[in-house]
């Protein structure tokens, strides 16, 4: 479920707007992130924007906790990220070397 298609709401009120925000947070276009934040603030209010940003940040934190505890990367994610992990040298990190192949 990605993209800005209004029909892509996941059955949640303002869902497409929330998906747009998540895509912008994960993306690399500062203008799109600003536009997504503005849309949430104008439509749902400042408190909703704060809550939305907090949830997005929490998911990032949960992922970091999982990584730091040594939870292995799922096989399909390892396969999907193999080339870019090699390109940026992440498999050379100590924890990856201990587990083998970044997993």
HELIX and SHEET records of a PDB file:
HELIX    1   1 UNK A   15  UNK A   26  1                                  12    
HELIX    2   2 UNK A   30  UNK A   44  1                                  15    
HELIX    3   3 UNK A   46  UNK A   69  1                                  24    
HELIX    4   4 UNK A   75  UNK A   88  1                                  14    
HELIX    5   5 UNK A   90  UNK A   92  5                                   3    
HELIX    6   6 UNK A   94  UNK A   99  1                                   6    
END                                                                             
